[in-house]
Amino acid sequence: MKKIFNKLSIIILLIFGIFLVSGCEENGDNPPNNGGNHQKEEIILPTATKQVTTDETIYVIYGQNNEVETIKSAHHFNNAGFFKYELFGNFLQSGHLNITDGQAKVEIKDGKALIPSLKTHDDFFYTLNLNPSHYKSKLPFIFESTYKLNDNKTKLSNLQNATGNVIISYKFTSNPETHVYYKTNYAAQVQVPIDISTATVVDNGGAMASVLVGTTNTLAYMVMPGETKEIIIKLEVKNFKYNGLQAVYQPLDQISQIGSMLDFNDLGLDKLSTLPGGIDQIVAGVNEMNTNVNSLFVGMSDNLETIKTQFSDPQIGLLVNTLLTFNFNSFKNDATYNDGFLEKKQELVSIITPLEALLAQLQTKFNEQTALVTDFNNKYETYSAITNDYELKYLYFLSSIDKLNALKTKVQVLNTVDFTDINAVIENKDLIISNLTEVELLLNEIKEIYTNTINAMYFYPNAFEPIANDMVNLVLKAAEVFGLFVPIKASFEALSAKIGEGIAGNWFNPLTLQGIGMLKGMLDHEDPTGEQPGIIQALGMVVEGTAGMAEQIEGLQSLINMYAFDPEIQMRQIDALYLGFVQINHGLLLKAEGQEASFYDGIYQLASMKDFVALIPTPLNIDLPSFLSDDNESPLSLQFIVTEK
């Protein structure tokens, strides 16, 4: 069989190459002689005819209205001699090509094609143009295509550069008029290439496989012998590029005594029913891990952004600078007070002295915070890139949950088939193959996720440690700064009250009274909008805005604690986190005590069964008939290649 397919591939390459050459197809016409006045050599044609067994490849092209426009047959055989090889069929008068001896025309006569071979050839190739009206009803499947753009029926050609919602419907109906051999043995392998740069697949119509190469996502389908199947694909497109499907009708591989070769218990199918429960345990383990460590990855970039904006607010700096401009020396001057009220000076000084000390501390700590903020902002882009990268890697790890649940669903479908009954397997062949194909794809994706996660997370502890330290140092310093605002606000409130008492009690010299009144106004002013607050209102807004800082510090401190050695587990907690990723993967990769195979190996063993199921034959004790005519010899091989235009 391998030799047959090698020959077929040679034929296909040759035929496609020939079809690209213009001017050489009309009954083998010779191209013009560009040599001037040289006369053509006279061709000596053979007179003896001979039948021969060939490979047959039938090329079928459908037009816009589901009508067969062109049917051509490509043929190949070995060891040609000086004969006219004859082939029975219903042919058009033109469009034939003698590929090997191109100067000798193909003759159509009395329901036969006569193809001259002018000498001995190891390989002989030719193509024949068949009568579509005669052969279209004899194909293994009746093919119908329907296209809709934005719910309106249209033609394939109208979809080029289209934008909107597209529904592609391909229906393959087992042809009741085809030869019984084709009806029983020939399957349709359908490929639909979707350019994902111009289309998004909304519904792939139950594709058996989806293969992405470059920007082309090829959806693959199988229509089994004797089956009728409709493939409905839904797309969202923009400037759509699509040239139609390609379907290949060919026999399924026939393997004798396939049933005796399949030992379903050896494939582990007796344990198939226990797999969903095992998958549930894996999902539970991943979810438990996520509960404990999600905050280390998801949203960490947002935490960086919060810290950056929280402590880089220019309004805070403006408030601090305003506070530091206050000069209270006038309250320490005896001339500020009216006669008889000099003793009131001490009441004001007792408030001002600790307030000045608080403001001095504020200046020192705010300068330290500013230096930390500047350093943090300089590193922010680097830190943000690191946290974003690890968040994506962690979300990629969590995507395994959906993959595992999808795997569980596929296994549950397979559990509905009685694999001990070969007839039940044959009846559910399409369901088994499609689900096992998806099982293998899902398992490969899960394995890739966990392998990549282990490789990525190995560097996480070292990558994140300086970020965590800088975050904590900045927040702790900011906490010291904002912590001073509470006693400073209380001191300004006490000072305002005392100034009010002095103004009411006529304590102050009239020359200083205006300045003192302005100071009190700055302290007490309230703006309902909060846009131009007074000093005390502004301090209150800051204090209120930092109410959650203690919780923020607690969370960051617990992060730092993860880098400390934990004697209970004999390692740092951050290293135990990485070990958790490793343990999940090892639980799937390695065989546990008492088990016959690891989780991965067991699923791969199950998935491998699809190759055996696909080979289960439909017995038919007749020779392969020639598509062109029953009067021809049984071909070495026969396949149909169907395209649209």
Residue, then its C-alpha position, 0 to 999 in steps of 0.5 A: m500500500k505504501k508503494i501505491f501511495n508513493k505512485l499516487s503522489i508522483i501522479i499528483l505532482l505531475i498532473f498539477g504541474i501539467f495543468l499549469v502549462s498553458g497551450c499544451e492540453e488540447n488533444g496533445d497539440n505540439p507547441p509552435n516550433n521557434g526554430g525557423n524553417h526546420q521541418k517537424e520530424e514525422i511521428i511513427l505511431p504504433t498500430a497495435t493496441k493493448q489494455v493495461t492496468t493503471d493507477e487512476t486519480i479522478y479530479v473533480i471540479y465543482g462550479q458555483n451552482n453545485e454542478v460538476e464542471t470538469i472531471k479529469s482522470a490521471h493515469h500511470f503505469n509501468n513498463a510501457g512499450f510501442f503500443k496504443y494503450e486503450l481505455f474504455g470510457n465516456f470522453l470529451q473530444s478534447g482536453h486530453l494530454n499524453i504527458t510522457d509522449g506529448q507529441a503523440k495525440v490521444e485518440i478518442k474513438d468508439g468509446k475508447a481512448l487510445i494513448p500512444s507510447l512511442k517507445t519503451h518507458d519505465d513510467f507512463f503518464y497521461t490525463l483524459n478529459l471525461n464527460p461530466s454529464h455521464y460521470k457526475s452521478k457515479l461519484p462516491f458522494i453527492f456533494e453540495s455546498t451552501y454559503k451565507l453572508n450575514d444570513n443571505k445565501t451567496k456564492l463562493s466567489n462573492l465571499q472574497n474580501a467579504t466582511g461579516n458573519v459567514i456560514i459555510s455548509y458542506k453536505f456529503t451524501s452517500n451516492p445510491e447510484t455509485h458502484v457498491y464498492y465505492k459506497t462500501n469502502y470509500a470515505a471522504q477526507v475533507q480539509v477546509p483551510i481557514d485564513i485566520s488573518t481574515a476569519t475567526v472560527v466561531d463554530n468549527g462544525g465538529a472538526m476531527a482536527s484543527v491544524l494551524v500552519g502559519t495563518t492557515n487553520t485547516l479544519a479536518y473532517m471524515v465522512m465514513p463510507g455509506e454515510t451522509k454528513e453535513i459540515i456547518i462552519k460559522l465564521e466572523v470574517k473581515n476582508f475574507k480570503y477563501n478558495g473552497l475546500q479540498a476533499v479526497y475520496q479514497p478507500l479505508d485501509q483494509i487489514s485482515q482480521i482486525g478484530s483479533m488484533l484489537d485487545f481492548n483490555d490490553l489498551g486499558l479500556d477496562k479502566l476507562s470508567t475510572l478516568p473521570g474521577g481521577i481527572d476530578q482529583i487533579v482539578a481539585g489539586v490545581n484549584e487548592m493550589n490556586t486558592n493559596v497562591n493566586s494573589l502572588f501572581v494575579g493582580m500583582s501588576d495592579n499592586l505595583e501600579t497602585i503603589k506607584t500612583q498612591f505614593s507619587d500623588p503630587q497633591i501629597g507633596l504640595l500639602v507637605n510643602t505647605l505644612l513646612t512653610f508655616n512659621f509660628n514665631s509670632f506666637k512666641n513674641d510678647a508683642t503679639y499679645n495685648d497687655g494683661f494676656l501675656e500669660k496666654k502665650q504659654e498656652l499657644v507655645s505648648i501646642i506649637t512646640p510639639l507641632e514643630a517637632l512633628l513637622a520636622q519629622l515629617q520633612t525628614k521622613f517625606n524626603e526619605q519616602t521621595a527618594l524611595v518613590t524615585d527609585f521605585n518609579n525608575k524600576y517600575e517598567t522593569y518590575s511591571a514587565i516581570t509581574n505581567d510575564y509571571e501573571l500570564k504564565y500563571l494564567y496559562f497554568l490555570s488554563s489546564i483546568d479547562k483542558l482537564n475538564a474537556l478531557k473528562t467530557k471526551v472520556q465520558v463520551l467514550n464510556t458510552v461505547d461497549f468496547t468489548d463488542i466489535n460491532a458496537v465499535i464499528e457502529n460508533k467509529d466516527l464518534i470514537i475516532s473524533n473523541l480519541t483524537e481530541v483526547e490526544l490533543l488535549l493531553n498534549e496541551i496539558k502536558e505542554i502547559y505543566t512542563n512550560t510552567i515548571n520551567a518558567m516558575y523555577f526563576y520566579p522566587n529570585a525574580f520577584e524578591p527585589i520587587a517584594n522588598d522594594m514594595v515593602n520598604l516603600v509602603l513602610k516608609a509611607a506608613e511612617v509619613f502618613g502616620l504623622f498626619v494624624p497627630i499633626k492634624a490634631s495639633f492644628e485642630a488644637l491650635s485653631a481652637k486656641i487661636g479662636e479662643g484668643i480672638a474671642g478673648n481679645w488676647f492679640n495685639p491689633l497689629t497682629l490680629q489680621g495675620i492670625g485671623m488669616l492663619k485660622g482661615m487657612l486652617d479651618h477652610e472647608d470646600p464641599t467639593g474637596e478641590q480647595p480644602g483648608i489645611i485641617q480638611a486636607l489632612g483629614m482627607v489624607v488620613e481617611g485615604t490611608a485607612g487601609m494601609a495597615e492591611q496593605i502592610e500586613g499583606l506585603q509583610s506576609l509576602i516577605n515572610m515567604y522568603a524566610f526559612d520555615p523550620e516546619i517544612q525545612m525550606r522557604q515557603i517561596d521554594a515550596l510554591y515551586l515544589g508544588f508545580v513540580q509535584i503536580n507534574h510528577g503526579l501525572l508523569l510518574k507511575a504511582e505505586g500499585q499503578e500499571a502506568s502513569f496518567y499520561d501513559g494511560i491516556y496516550q495508550l487509550a488515544s492510540m486506539k484510534d489508529f486501530v479503530a480507523l483501520i476496521p474494514t468493511p468486507l467486500n469480496i470484489d475487485l476494485p472497479s475502474f471509475l471510467s468503465d467496467d470494461n477496463e482492467s481493475p486499477l492498481s489504485l483509485q482516488f478522487i480529488v474534489t475541489e471548488k471554483 
